[in-house]
Amino acid sequence: MSWVAATKPYGDADFEETCPKCGVVNRVEVAKQDGHNEPEEYSCASCGHTLGSATACNTPRTSVVKKTV
């Protein structure tokens, strides 16, 4: 099994979310692995505000997609 298949077999789990605190649009990348998924909190990549939680095998990774003007 390749590293990618082991840590990210579900590509449709990624999504974008706007931070209610600073307005930045975040890309949330969710890694899943059968038998290892649990609720994991994720935060805004810009201000650190906790955005929510997602079922994943690791803490979801966030990155800035769009900053506010």
Sequence and secondary structure as in RCSB ss.txt:
>XXXX:A:sequence
MSWVAATKPYGDADFEETCPKCGVVNRVEVAKQDGHNEPEEYSCASCGHTLGSATACNTPRTSVVKKTV
>XXXX:A:secstr
  HHHHH   GGG EEEE TTT  EEEEE    TT  EEEEEE TTT  EEEEEEESS  EEEEEE   
